[in-house]
Structure formats: structure tokens, C-alpha cells
Amino acid sequence: MTTVFRSAPLHRRTVLGAALTALGATLPFAATAAGTAAPEPAAGLDPVRLSRAMDRAGRLDQIHALVIGRHGRVVVAKAFRGPPPHRGVNVKSVSKTIVATLVGAAIDRGVLPGVDWPLASAAPGLIPPDADPRVHGINMAHLLTMQAGLEPTSGPEYGRWIESRNWVSHALSRPFAAEPGERMIYSTGSYHVLGAVLARRTGRSLLALAREWLGEPLGIEVPAWTRDPQGFYLGGNNMVLSPLDLFRFGEMWQGGGVWKGRRVVGAGWVEASWTARTRSPFSGDAYGYGWFLAEANGRPVLYARGYGGQMLYLVPSLGLTVVVTSDAGRPARSHGYVGVLNALLAEDIIPAAEAA
């Protein structure tokens, strides 16, 4: 398969123009931000290229729904199979991007002093008594970038992890495969620990925080989802959102953390999240705080990704937001189905926006 995404360099910081000065921050992977600059006059997509993209998507037997919008306006929302775009679906590991957003909201509110805060200070009661002493020094940034160093709870280990009596303790009791901060080891357990930290720091559930800090300002529904034996909502997997609600979430990020004039997450958190800090061992793409970072057609692309091909793509230089939901029971590898979706974005959807 032809590679259509180019991996973003680590620690890239592109200085932006005056369009983002109102944010008071430099966002490394954006050239415009809806909500901080006036949209372009042509806010749609070239109809010929869009029709080609929709035909191509319709031939994919794994895809369920596709939402494409520019500058806050939905241009097309179509369900090829499965529920309609306004119905909630399991977005799988796109949940990690949502939990990372909640961490930013917690820092904005003073619940957490910052990403360098170690577990030993943030929530010492979550650390098992027999844990490796290095666990105490794992900080929020290590968890956000999945660089805790512990052996993963994803992939072949996922089933054993969720069958354990205590998901947090199990995740923090894994042997170390690397030093904290050394490299990315994809693990849903890291994000589950983050969710448990937020619950312990606030005395409220991750569900309640998601509904208040995201659901209410964005006007989206956040149904209850999986909980562990201790009652902590699963951090990093199995959240349910509709494709249209996920579009709103993406547009809030396009707006530098603002939705319809209301600040949802700080501009500084957008900058921090969109700074490449590590690299996926699977796709090779860079990773910030909850976001993968790549380039297509010479344009920066940020994306959230979930098992089976649940995708949220942002192309800030075009004000373009794309949501894809797919069969959550089928694998979607970077050089398989996800690669096909990346090609759809790069070869059809982005050109449709460029030609409008």
C-alpha cells in the first residue's frame, strides 16, 4: 500500500501567523483555528471530488458512517451501514483523546498542578503496596503519552487485565519493560490510571466529569460506559459518542479549545497536546497528549484512533474535520484498513477541500 501519511518530526514547533494571536499561544500543528479567525468564504468542498470520496467510502465494507465538515459546518453526514450519524456508537480508543482532554480541563481547574506531577503525589492510594518503587515516580505526562515503561495491558494482555480483580493495581503491577519516559508502550491501562486519578482528585466519577466538562458545554450526550470492579469508569476505551457529537468535539479542538465562544479547554493544553513527544511503535506516527500527529499532502493532520477504524481527523490549515466510524469488531491496522482510510482522507477529502 502506498504511504499517504508522513510522520511528523518529534518536538516540532511551527510558529503561526496572526490568525492565532487571540489565543495567546503558538499551536504547533495548526494554521487556522475556527472560532479565533473568520472562516473562509468558500466553506464547503468541491462537489466532484466529494462525490468521488463518498463513492470510494461506500465501497469499504467495514465503514459505518462518515461525517465531513469545514469551519464548524457539517457538509455531509452519511451512514453507509449501522446506526445513523446522530446515534451513539463505541468509539473504542478515541476515548483516550477524550480522557486526555479531561486531564487538560482538570489542570485548568487546579485539580492537577501539571503533567509533571507524580503518582506518589497525585493519588498515592492507587499504588499497590508491592509495586516497583519506580511506579511512584510515574507522572501524568508518562501516562498521557503511554511512556510509563510498564508492560502493556493492551493487545494480547487486554483480556487478562479486564478479568483481574483490580484494574488499576494490575496495570501498575506490570513489570517494567522500559524506564518511564523512554518510549511509547501502547497500553490502555495507562489511561485507566489517569481516569482513576481524576476520580480520586475530584471525588467524582469520570462519567460525571465528562458530562460536566465536555458534554454540557458542547451540547453532546455522554452515556455511561464500562466500569471496573472498584467502580472506576474505564479510561481509554469503550466510550459511546455519536459521529455528529464527535464532530463537535473535534471542532472544539479546531477552535483552540473554544466551542461557540465558550472556552472548554485552555489554549495552552491544545499547544501541549499537539506537540509531538513520542512515536507509535505500530504506525510510526508521532504522539502528543492523546493525539497522533502526521502529515498528508504537505499539511499537518492530527487524529484520534480507535480499534476497528474509529477515526477523528483534523486538518487545521483547511478547517477540515472528518469523523469515521466502523465495525468495532474487526481489526484495522495501520497498513490495512486504517491505511485505506488515511488514503481516503489524503487522496480525496483533502483535495476536495483544497479545490473548493
ABEGO torsion letter per residue (X at the ends): XBBABBBBBBGBBBBBBAAAAAAGBBBAABABBBGABBBBABABBBAAAAAAAAAAAAABAABABBBBBBGGBBABBBBABEBBAABBBBAEAAAAAAAAAAAAAAAAAGABAEAABBAAAABAAABBAABBAAAAABBAAAAAAGAAGBBBABEAAAAAAAABABAAAAAAABBBABBBGABBBBBAAAAAAAAAAAAAAAGBBAAAAAAAAAAAAAGBBBBBBBBBAAGBBBBGBGBBBBAAAAAAAAAAAAAGGBBGGBBABBAAAAAAAABBABBBAAAGBBBBBGBBBBBBGGBBBBBBBBBGGBBBBBBAAAGBBBBBBBBAABBBBAABAAAAAAAAAAAAAAAAAAAX
